[in-house]
Structures are given as structure tokens and as C-alpha cells.
Amino acid sequence: MAESNTLSGALPPAELTQTAELTQTSELTQIAELTRPVRPESIYHMPVISGSVPSFTSTTSATNGKIKDYDMAEGDERGLSHTDSRYARMNRTLFLFAVTAAVSSINYGWIIGSINIPALVIEECAGGPMTWTNGFPSCIPMSSTLWGLVVGLTPLGAWAGSLLSGVAADRFGRKRMLMYNNAFFVAGALLACLTTSIVQLAVGRFVSGIGCGVAANVVSTYCSEMSTVRSRGFLGGFQQLMILLGVFLSQVVSIGLSKAPLWRVLFSISAAVAIVQTLLLFLIPESPKFLTSAGRLDEARASLQRIRGDMDISLELDDLLTTVESGRQNEHIPQPTMWQVLTGKTEIDLRHLVFCALFLMLSQQWSGAKGVMFYSTEILSDRFHLTADEVKEIPTIAQLLTLGIGGIGAVAVIIGMNILDKVGRRSVLIVSSFATSVCAALIVVGSALDIGPMVATAMYLFNLVFQAGAGFIPYLCASEMLPYYALGSISGLATSINCLTLFIVSFIFPILDKSLKAYLFVPFIVTNFITCLFGVFLMPEAKGKSVLEVVDEYKGPIRFVAGPFVRRKTPSSPITFSSPKVLD
């Protein structure tokens, strides 16, 4: 007791807290923590480097993890501000770099959206009997089953691309990987626009899909590694926004390029976009985190300084170095396998959080939203009873309505990105999925009563409420819920589940349309309501919490963690992830 009292009088409260936390960690972690210098700026105020400059407060336990507004300081002799770059707001340079990288996401959206409006012209020769011009047919007639397979091969290719992209991006870098990936976009576009058979069109869609899968992983990685605490929320939903923008743009252009043989030009535009982006990528820097991990420290500093402008990057660069060095020191420690993480055989049982991350990626695709994105023109043409002659009069009412559906999706993501940090992930998911289920029911009612305008309105609302929450939340949650040692393997598995589910939905959607007709959206009433129940009873809330706090609160087996019959859990002692252990 005497020794304890002596310590109490000698150490500041923050260091006492740190000393107490050490008793909860492993021996290796205790040594690392005891030898790690405590930065005064993480407890009190950022020290002034030179001159009489106003200081600013960092994020600490005293501020409950919330970021306060920092005062911009005067520049020193190098012209650098003393404001900590780690808490910088989104600036113009960061935004432009993110947009340049996200051109791949726009291309992704273009590829999945461009097939929608000209679908009837291509698969059913709705523009007139098939004719040949310069060796190319005006259409590629096929059954609805084969058409579903051709459309579904894009997400199947995306699954293949997602499996390859992680290792390749770590080897070549994020920027160079985006450059190399554009070869898939060019090759796929050329195969599709020059197609003379079903097989060639299918292969073109699959190759383009590989590019989509690589883009989905690498763009999100690049943007997250450039972001700061303040810009992370915006950049987290940025990729989904750019994909939907690509869908919308493809549908705008499709109105004028849906007739034969102009649909071929529509497919070729993806190649032009890829070539332009390849040139633009020479103007942006490589990810500072990748450069640091590759040992190219001078380049990493230059890249980070270019992204942050005139802000002081010293502490942010130090954090990067610490993170990379910590990873290298733990390389000799056996990392848990995916199976060990899935079965809870790690020191911290992550089964509930892993289940949630996987379920969210599954639920995103079983919602039926991609069915609307791929097949809305055919659905609305049927619900409005358009004749063969009316289908030839492009643009039809179905095509114009499809255009609006694409546009409203992009608006919805912007709305969702602005309310997510205010309301919370769980609440937004519950409301979004429940409203999506209701809209699916309205589509069924309108179809059964043969009221075309009601169906169209319900489809607009369906896409609006889904994209405002359930559409992009799954992309954010894995990184907010899982520690780094489990994130890579589980994210890869989640992406695979997402892409394979999308392939299945894309393939069976036209088959369901032919068999269920007016009741096409009945299965999606059920799937979206299941997602709503998941949100009510199982979904963790990560709003305003670190990964440490989320894991501490929701670790353990799969169980109800929310709802009226669940008692609120008292947080346990602090935990760390510095050296994951595998249990026997």
C-alpha cells in the first residue's frame, strides 16, 4: 500500500491509468507499453515548436474521443503550419486525388449500369430484325436465362479480381495497380463492343468484372490510407457514391446510344475512360502508407506533405512509421488463420463481430437493389405494357424512368453520408432496411393491381431508402469492428460472399421475373426484413467508438446484443491487439 501511495503521488492521472491497463495485457505487451514513450500531446496540448503560436487540443479521453476544432497556427520559417495533419479537414488536394483514383469506381458503375437500358435491343432484338453490318450483328438474341448469365458474369469476374487485388496492390502499390487494372477495363470493353456472339459478350463482361473487383478493393484502400480522422467518414462512402455516379452517367448516355449499332459505342466508352484515367494517375502521389511499408521514407514524406498541403505532417509520419515497425516486429508471431478467427480460437473471441461483417456484405446484395439497377428497364417496360413498336421509339418511358432511378441513388448516398455520424450505423441500417422492405411490398402491390406509375414510384423510393443506408454501410463496418490482424482475411471473405451473392441474384433475377411476374419482389420483402431484424438485435454500434472499444463491447459468440430484452453490457478492462494469440 505504501508503494501504491507513493506511485499515486508521483505520477499524473493519465500515467496511472496507463499503468493500471498494463495488468490486463500479456507479458509481451506489458514490456512494449512500459518502454513506449508517452507523448504529451496525446494527453494535454500539442506543444508549440517555435514562436508564440496558439496550441490546439488533441483527441483524448478527456474529450470522450471527440475531435475538437483546432486553431490554424501561423507558419514557421519553412512555411508549414503547426496544425497536426492527422486531424486535418478534407482539402481540395485530397479531394482531387481521391476523385482521380475513384475514376475506376466510376468505370465500375458504368459497366454495371450500361447493360440496363439497351437490354431489350441486344437480347430480344427489340430494335428490329437482326441484320449484319460490316461483319457485326445488330443484336445478340438469347433467352432470359442466358442474358442473366451474361449480366451475372460481371460480379463473378469482380469476385476473381477481388481475390487477386490485395496481394498485387501490396506488391506494386495502389497507384500502379490502378494503372495496370485499366488493362482489364480496356480489354473487356473491346470484347463487348466488337462482339459477334454470346460467348464473346460473356467473356467481355467477365474480364470487365475483374477490373471492377480490383477497383473496388484498391480504390477504397487508397482513399482510406490518404484520409484523416475528419475525412474518413466522407471517403468511406465515397467509392459507393462514385459507383452510383458511374451508373447514372451510363444511363444518361444510354438514352442516345441504345439503338443498333450504337450500343457498341456505349460499351467502348469504358475503354476510353480507362485510358484517360491512366494518364491522370501520373499526376497523383502513391499512398504514403504503402511507401512507408516499402521503406521509401523520403518518397512517403513527400507524398504525405503533398496531400496535406502546408500542415505539419511530422506526427502523422511518425504514426505511419510506428505502425509499420510494429507490424514488422510482430512478423515472427504466428498470425491466426481465417478458420481460427471464424471459430473464436483467438485470444479475443471475434465470432459475433465476424458474423456481423459477413452478414452485412451478404445482405447488401440479397436486397434486390442490384436487380433494379440491372433490369429496371425490362421490368418497367412490362409493367407499362409497352408494345414492340413503342419499345423501338427510344427513349421509352421505361428508359427515362430508369435514368431517374440511377440519379436518385447517388443523391441518397450523399444524404446517408451526412446523417450516418449523427444518427449512428445501427439506427440508419434499421430504418433503411425496413423502409426498403416496405417499398418492395409496394412494388408487389402496384404490379398486382397493374398500376405502372405506382410501381415506378415504389422503385424510386426503394433505391432511395436502400442507398441512403443499407447500400453503403456494409463497406464501412468491417474496418470499424475488426482488429487489424483479422481484418485482411475476413474482408477478403466478405468481399467474396458479396460478389458471389451478386452473381446469384443477377443470374436468377430475370428467371424470377418470368416465373413470379407481379410477385417478383416478394422474396426481397423477406430478405430486407431479415436485415432489419439483424439491425435490431445483432448489429453493433460503432458510432464514436474506436475499434478497441467496439471489440471490447461486442466480443464473444454470436448472440443478441441489442433490443428490448438485452441488458446493457458493462465495458470490461481495456484490451490491446499488439500480439494476437491463438488458443488451443
Secondary structure as UniProt FT lines:
FT   HELIX           2..10
FT   HELIX           13..22
FT   TURN            23..24
FT   HELIX           27..35
FT   HELIX           40..42
FT   HELIX           61..63
FT   TURN            64..65
FT   TURN            77..78
FT   HELIX           85..87
FT   HELIX           92..113
FT   TURN            114..118
FT   HELIX           119..123
FT   TURN            126..127
FT   STRAND          132..133
FT   TURN            134..135
FT   STRAND          136..137
FT   HELIX           144..172
FT   HELIX           174..193
FT   HELIX           198..226
FT   TURN            229..231
FT   HELIX           232..236
FT   HELIX           238..254
FT   TURN            255..256
FT   TURN            260..262
FT   HELIX           263..281
FT   TURN            282..283
FT   HELIX           288..293
FT   TURN            294..295
FT   HELIX           297..308
FT   TURN            309..310
FT   HELIX           314..329
FT   TURN            330..332
FT   HELIX           338..342
FT   TURN            343..344
FT   HELIX           351..366
FT   HELIX           369..383
FT   TURN            384..385
FT   HELIX           388..392
FT   HELIX           397..423
FT   HELIX           425..448
FT   TURN            449..450
FT   HELIX           452..467
FT   TURN            468..472
FT   HELIX           473..481
FT   HELIX           484..516
FT   HELIX           517..519
FT   TURN            520..521
FT   HELIX           522..537
FT   TURN            543..544
FT   HELIX           547..554
FT   TURN            564..565
//
